[in-house]
Amino acid sequence: MQVTRLSEALGAEITGIDVSNIDEATYDAIHEAFLEHLILVFRDQDLTPQQQITFSEHYGEVEVHLATDHLHPDTDKMILISNKQVDGRYVGAVSAGDYWHSDLSCQARPNLASFLLARELPTDGGDTGFCNQYAALDTLPDDLRQKIEGRNGIHTFNRMRNPRVKVPEMHKGDAQMRYADRAPPDGIHPIIRTHPETGRKALYVSHRFTVGIEEMPDEESRPILDAIFEHQLNDDLLYRHKWRLGDMIMWDNRCTTHHAYGGIPAGQIRHMHRTSLIGDVPF
Ligand SMILES: [Fe+2]
């Protein structure tokens, strides 16, 4: 197994292994690389859904996603991120990742890690960006850090409660069902969270899910969150991944955020398999 850094900010490429056939020592080496590099790109993986689930389960309990209409037809432990249509209906989540986020931070127990495998790719577009939230915190200006120290962020699944995001055009008609009815109670989490395995502190707010700061009026929290979201876009914190067929990325939601850049040419398909792990309650 070779581990090669992908950028100054975060990420490493893993080559020389088939994740459907590895031993205990390799699982451990991957775990170590994961904690060090925050996101891992496994090249050339041709995995069945069950093989991806088995690999994921080695690092925690796989979650059944709340967007049940996007589940893989053969297993509820996987969702499809896809713009493919069958009989006029999209088979997976089309707008997933359109704003920066950490997976399901809107839940009491957000996702620990996610695994995304590229099964079909367009000739252009469809990149995914990743942001290192340890570094985002380390480089946050002191005055801004003082304003959030000890504070909790309010995270919601409901796009209609978040003025920073839009309901995608295709979901305008069923937004109530899709975003409001299925939203779990707000996730209330420390804005500066401690990674349970490394002990390092990371920023834990995002454009997509964070709509306020607990016990702070919106007029006061809005400029603070805006300034943090702006800071999180600093190039020095980012890695932008151009997918190759067979790439599987494993990312740590406790210390990174990610974003789907879109830009897929009309008529082309991007079809991905995703699993994710149930995480701890952030502290
Ligand atoms: Fe995501």
Residues whose N, C-alpha, C, O or C-beta is under 5 A from the ligand:
A	BS01	LIG	G97 D103
